[in-house]
Amino acid sequence: MTETPSQPQAKRSRTVARVAAVQALFQCEQGGENAETVISQFQRHRLGTGKDQGFEDGHVPDADFRLFGLIVKGATLAQDRIDAMLSEALPASWPLSRLDPVLRALLRAGAWELGEDVPARVVINEYLDVAHGFFSGDEAKLVNGVLDALNRSGSGEPVSGKMPPGEVDRAEGDGPY
């Protein structure tokens, strides 16, 4: 298959959306803000801010707005169910509450995406890349193990469950995500 010039950019924009979603989920937890508020803040102040600003400046250029919003809304709406599954997949000596909050946000985003129409190997590889961007230790190994365990577990049902049709519509909204 020949790769077109837009394919690398589309992949990058999805990866960047996942990075932004982890940051937004972290902000939701730490600030006690709801997903809609954080998504709106990201849209106004951090996403698509131009090529002259980058991650170092707190901005997330070139993100896939739609994917970003779906992950943040979906992971937030399914958080109780996702947290229960993560708790089962984590070692008993490492309860979810003991994890670094960024790692918790990353696992929630990855767990939600495993329940969507994205191949599991893509989800796991993408969140491994995201983990390497945030952490320099063994956290990526934990992400790999937990997401792989979630993918292999269960009775064939999606890990996080797809968003109900009405929720997907609201997550997509009229905005650019």
C-alpha positions as CSV (number, residue, x, y, z in Angstrom):
1,M,0.0,0.0,0.0
2,T,1.4,3.4,-0.9
3,E,1.3,6.0,1.8
4,T,-0.1,9.3,0.7
5,P,1.2,12.6,2.2
6,S,-1.9,13.1,4.3
7,Q,-1.6,9.7,6.0
8,P,1.4,10.6,8.2
9,Q,-0.3,13.9,9.2
10,A,-3.6,12.1,10.0
11,K,-1.7,9.6,12.2
12,R,0.2,12.4,13.9
13,S,-3.0,14.4,14.6
14,R,-4.6,11.3,16.2
15,T,-1.5,10.7,18.3
16,V,-1.5,14.3,19.4
17,A,-5.2,14.1,20.2
18,R,-4.4,11.2,22.5
19,V,-1.7,13.2,24.3
20,A,-4.1,16.1,24.7
21,A,-6.9,13.7,25.9
22,V,-4.6,12.4,28.6
23,Q,-3.8,15.9,29.7
24,A,-7.5,16.8,29.7
25,L,-8.4,13.8,31.7
26,F,-5.7,14.7,34.2
27,Q,-7.1,18.2,34.4
28,C,-10.6,16.9,35.0
29,E,-9.4,14.7,37.9
30,Q,-7.1,17.3,39.5
31,G,-9.3,20.3,39.0
32,G,-12.6,18.6,39.6
33,E,-13.9,20.0,36.4
34,N,-16.3,18.2,34.0
35,A,-15.3,17.0,30.6
36,E,-17.3,19.7,28.7
37,T,-15.5,22.5,30.6
38,V,-12.1,21.1,30.0
39,I,-12.8,20.3,26.4
40,S,-13.9,23.9,25.9
41,Q,-10.8,25.2,27.6
42,F,-8.6,23.1,25.5
43,Q,-10.3,24.2,22.3
44,R,-10.0,27.9,23.2
45,H,-6.5,27.9,24.6
46,R,-4.4,24.8,23.8
47,L,-5.5,23.0,20.6
48,G,-4.6,24.1,17.1
49,T,-2.6,27.1,18.2
50,G,-0.4,27.2,15.2
51,K,3.0,26.0,14.2
52,D,4.9,28.6,16.2
53,Q,3.7,27.1,19.5
54,G,4.3,23.6,20.7
55,F,4.0,21.2,23.6
56,E,6.7,23.1,25.6
57,D,4.4,26.1,25.6
58,G,1.5,24.1,27.0
59,H,-0.2,23.9,23.5
60,V,-1.2,20.9,21.5
61,P,-0.9,21.8,17.8
62,D,-2.4,19.7,15.0
63,A,-4.7,17.5,17.2
64,D,-7.6,15.7,15.8
65,F,-10.3,17.7,17.6
66,R,-13.1,15.1,17.1
67,L,-11.0,12.2,18.5
68,F,-9.8,14.4,21.4
69,G,-13.4,15.2,22.4
70,L,-14.6,11.6,22.0
71,I,-11.8,10.2,24.2
72,V,-12.3,12.8,26.9
73,K,-16.1,12.5,27.0
74,G,-16.1,8.7,26.6
75,A,-13.5,8.0,29.3
76,T,-15.3,10.4,31.6
77,L,-18.8,8.9,31.0
78,A,-17.4,5.4,31.5
79,Q,-14.9,6.2,34.2
80,D,-16.6,4.1,37.0
81,R,-16.7,1.0,34.7
82,I,-13.2,1.7,33.4
83,D,-11.8,2.1,36.9
84,A,-13.3,-1.1,38.0
85,M,-11.7,-3.0,35.1
86,L,-8.3,-1.2,35.7
87,S,-8.4,-2.2,39.3
88,E,-8.9,-5.8,38.4
89,A,-6.0,-5.6,35.8
90,L,-3.5,-3.9,38.1
91,P,-1.4,-5.9,40.6
92,A,-3.0,-6.0,44.0
93,S,0.0,-4.1,45.4
94,W,-0.7,-1.2,43.1
95,P,-4.3,0.0,43.5
96,L,-5.5,2.6,41.0
97,S,-5.4,5.3,43.6
98,R,-1.7,4.7,44.1
99,L,-0.8,5.4,40.5
100,D,0.5,8.7,39.3
101,P,-2.5,10.8,38.2
102,V,-1.1,11.2,34.6
103,L,-0.7,7.4,34.4
104,R,-4.3,7.0,35.6
105,A,-5.5,9.4,33.0
106,L,-3.5,7.6,30.3
107,L,-4.9,4.1,31.3
108,R,-8.4,5.5,31.3
109,A,-8.1,6.9,27.8
110,G,-6.5,3.7,26.5
111,A,-9.1,1.5,28.2
112,W,-11.9,3.6,26.7
113,E,-10.4,3.3,23.2
114,L,-10.1,-0.4,23.5
115,G,-13.9,-0.5,23.5
116,E,-14.1,1.5,20.3
117,D,-13.6,0.5,16.6
118,V,-9.9,0.8,16.8
119,P,-7.7,-2.3,16.5
120,A,-6.3,-3.1,20.0
121,R,-2.7,-3.3,18.7
122,V,-3.1,0.3,17.5
123,V,-4.5,1.5,20.8
124,I,-1.8,-0.2,22.8
125,N,1.0,1.0,20.6
126,E,-0.3,4.6,20.6
127,Y,-0.6,4.7,24.4
128,L,2.8,3.2,24.7
129,D,4.1,6.1,22.7
130,V,2.2,8.5,24.8
131,A,3.6,6.9,28.0
132,H,7.1,7.2,26.7
133,G,6.4,10.9,26.2
134,F,5.3,11.4,29.8
135,F,7.5,8.9,31.7
136,S,11.1,7.7,31.5
137,G,10.8,4.7,33.8
138,D,8.8,1.4,33.8
139,E,5.4,3.1,33.4
140,A,5.3,2.2,29.7
141,K,5.7,-1.5,30.6
142,L,2.8,-1.1,33.0
143,V,0.7,0.5,30.3
144,N,1.5,-2.3,27.9
145,G,0.6,-5.0,30.5
146,V,-2.6,-3.4,31.7
147,L,-4.0,-2.5,28.3
148,D,-3.1,-6.0,27.0
149,A,-4.8,-7.6,29.9
150,L,-7.9,-5.5,29.4
151,N,-7.9,-6.4,25.7
152,R,-7.6,-10.1,26.5
153,S,-10.1,-10.1,29.4
154,G,-13.9,-10.4,29.4
155,S,-16.5,-12.3,27.5
156,G,-15.9,-10.6,24.2
157,E,-17.7,-7.4,25.3
158,P,-15.9,-4.1,24.6
159,V,-13.8,-3.1,27.6
160,S,-15.4,0.3,28.2
161,G,-18.5,-0.1,26.1
162,K,-19.3,2.1,23.2
163,M,-20.8,5.4,23.9
164,P,-24.6,5.3,23.4
165,P,-25.6,6.9,20.1
166,G,-27.0,10.0,21.9
167,E,-23.8,10.5,23.8
168,V,-21.6,10.1,20.7
169,D,-23.7,12.9,19.1
170,R,-23.2,15.1,22.1
171,A,-19.5,14.3,22.2
172,E,-19.1,15.2,18.5
173,G,-21.1,18.3,19.1
174,D,-21.2,21.2,16.7
175,G,-17.6,22.2,17.6
176,P,-14.4,21.3,15.7
177,Y,-13.7,18.1,17.7
